[in-house]
Amino acid sequence: MNALALEFFKIRRKKIGLMLLMFLTVEWLWVFMSVSRAIAKNPDQAVWEAAIFSISSMNGLFMPILTAIVISRICDMEHKGATWKMLLATNVKRSRLYGAKFACAMSLLLLGVLAQCAFILLLGWIKGFDGAIPFDLLIRFAGGSMLTGLAVAALQQWLSLGLKNQAFALCLGMLGGFAGMTAGLFPETVRRLLIWSYYMDLGPVAYQYGESSGTYLIQQVSAGAVAAAVIMAILFYAAGNLTVTRQEV
């Protein structure tokens, strides 16, 4: 807990929370306009599933980039300030520091996902969505987003702490955003290898296109997709932890 508290203390002036809010606000405006246009064309689209699906699909673009920026900001200070040596002089294991940074990043991303759930509720209230609030879908949305975020964050932290130049980590985030945005164009076998596509694949709602208009469907997430995301998260974290703990400082 002391190591985690230290991470939050070190980023207190980096305004990561403000950056997180501003980035998500852009996504919310995009989703608001998209849902508004869909409802204007077809009033039947005023359903909770529309908001959840729109956020899930936009997360494929926004969340990989946001994750890369957050983790880069958390890890960059160790490279610029050469604080690894000072931290190690306190007899704290590198694996513990690695875990504290990961927990710090995931805490911030969890706040972002909870804020997205709150936005879905707000959008439903503004647009007057029919039916009761689908708390089960919101829980599944948050769970799928966080599970995907675990693997994406583990991969980004591996690169951010393994390399001093953060440009590589940020480029990976942008490539991940492109992959997440275009994931629907790839066959399922390819999508299973792209962790960024899981923002949509682990979402609770899918969209089926029709000749005149499409419909939203409750998506049953396969156990294989969940297992693949868990395995990738474990492998990325273990590989990054091993790399950082063995590299010279």
N, C-alpha and C positions, 0 to 999 in steps of 0.2 A: 504493500500500500504506500510506503514511503516513496518508492521509485515512481509509482503512478502519480502521486501528488506532486513530485518534482517535475514530471513532464507537463502537467497542467500549469505549474508555476512558471516554467520556462516559456510557455507560449502565451502568457497572459497579455503581452503587448503586441502580439502578432495579428490581432483582430481576425482570427480564423473564424470565429462565430459570425461576425459581420459579413465576411466573405461568403460563408456558407449560406447565410440568409439571402444575400444578393443573388447568388448563383441560382438558388432554388426559386427565387421570385421570377427570374427570367423563364424558368421551366413552367411555373404556374401560369404566367401570362400566356404562354404558348398553348398550354392545355385549355385554359379558359376560352381562348379564341377558337380553338379547334372544336371544343364541345358546343360552344355557342353557335357556330356555323352549322354543325351537324343537326342541332335541335331546330334551327331555323328552317332547314330543308325538310326535316322529318321530325315532327313533335314526338314520335314514338321513341326517339333516341334519348329522351330525358329520363334516363335510368341510372342507377348507381353504377352499373357495370361499365357504362361509357366513361365515367370519370376514372375508375380503377384501371381500365384498360389503357386509357390515354396516358396516365401517369406511368404505368408499367412500360409502355413502349418508349416514352420519352426518357425514362431512366436508363435505357440502353445507350442513349447518347450522352446524357448529362452526368450520370453517376460515375462512369469510368474517369472522366476528366476531372470531376470534383474530387474523387478519391485520390487521384494522382497529385492534385494540388495540395490537398490537406496533408497527405503523408510526406510530400516533399518539403512542406513548410516545417513539419515536426522534425524531420531528419536532417534538414540542411544545416541547422545550427551546430550540429556535432562536427560537420566537415569544415565549416567556415571558422568556428571558434576553437577548433582543435580541442574540444572538451572531452574526447574519448579518454585521453590519458589522465585527465583530472578525475573523471568518473571512476576509472579503473583503479586509481590510487586510493580510493575509498574502500577497496576490497569488495566491491559489488560485482557480481558475475555479469558478464556481457549478455548471457542468455536472459537474465532478469531484466536488464535494461531494454533488451530487444522486446521482451514481452510487455514491458510497461509502455513502450512507444506504440505497440500494436493495440493495447487496451485503450490507450488515450485516443488513437485514431478511430477505433470502432465506437467509442462512446460518443464522439462528435457525429459520426455517420448515423448512429442510432437516433440522435436528436433530429437529424435531417429526415429520417424515415418517419418518425413520429409527427414531425411537422407536415409531411406529405399527407399522412392520414387525417390530420386536422384540416388541411386544405380540401381534401375530398369531402369531408363533412360540410365545410363552408360552401363549397361549390354546389353540393346537393341542396343546401338550404336556399341559396340564391336562385337556383334554377327550378326549385320545387320538384325534385325527383319524387316519383311515386314509390310507395311502399316504405316499410320500416328500414332503419339503418342496418345494412348487412355487416354486422360486427364480425361474423365468421369470415367473410371475404376480406375485410380489413386486416384481420389477424393473419390470414394466409398471405395477403399482400406484403405485410411487414415481415413475416417470416421468410418468404422467398427473397425479398430484397436484401435482408440482412445475411442470409446464407450465401447469396451471390456476392455480397459485399465482403464477406469474410475472405473468400478466395481471391477476389480482385485486390483487396487491401494487402493480403499476404504477398501477392506477386509484386505489387508496387513497393512495398517496404523492402523486399529482397533487393530490388534494383536501387531504391533510393539510398539505402545504407551501404550497399555493396559498391556503389560508384559515387565518386565525389561530384561529378558533373550531373546536376539534376535535369539537364536537358534530355537525357536519355529516358529518364522516368516519365517526364512530362510528355515526350513523344509517344511513349507506350500508352499513356492515358488517352491521347488523342486518337491513336490507332484503335484502341479499345472502344472508344466512343463511335468511331466509324463502323467497326465490326458489330457493335450492339445495335446501331441504327439500321444496318442492312441485314441483320441476322435472318429476317424472314425470307430473304432471297436464297439462302443456302439450304441444301438438303439436310435432313435431320442428322445424318452421320457426321457432317462437317460442323454443324452447330454444337454437337456434344463436345467438340474439341475447343470451342471458343467460349471461355467462361463468361465473357461479356454478354453473350446471347441469353444467358440464364435469367437476366432481369425480366425478360418476357416469357421465357419457357417455364419459369417457376411461378409466374403470376397466376392468379386464380381465374382470370377472364381471358377469353380468346374472341377473335372477331372473324365471322364467316361471311365472305363476300357473296352477294347474290347478283342477279341480273339488274334489278332496279335499285335495291338497297340491301345492306348487310344486316346481320343480326349478331348480338353478343351472346356468347355461350359460356357457361361455367366450365372451366377447364380442370380436368382431373390430372394433377401432376403425377408423372410416373416415378416409381421408386428408383428407377435407374438414373433419372436426372438428378434426384436428390443425392443419391449415393455418389454420383460423379462430382457434384459440387463439393461435397464433404471431403472426398478423396483429394481433389485438387487443392482445397484449402489447407489440408494437413500437409500435403507434399510441398506446396509453395512456402508454407511457414517453416517447416522443418529444414528445407533447403536454404532458405534465407538465414535462419538462425545458425545453421552450421557454417555457412559462408562468413557471416559477420564475426562469429566467435573465434574463427581460425585465422582471420586476416590480420596482418600487422598494422599497428597504429603508431 
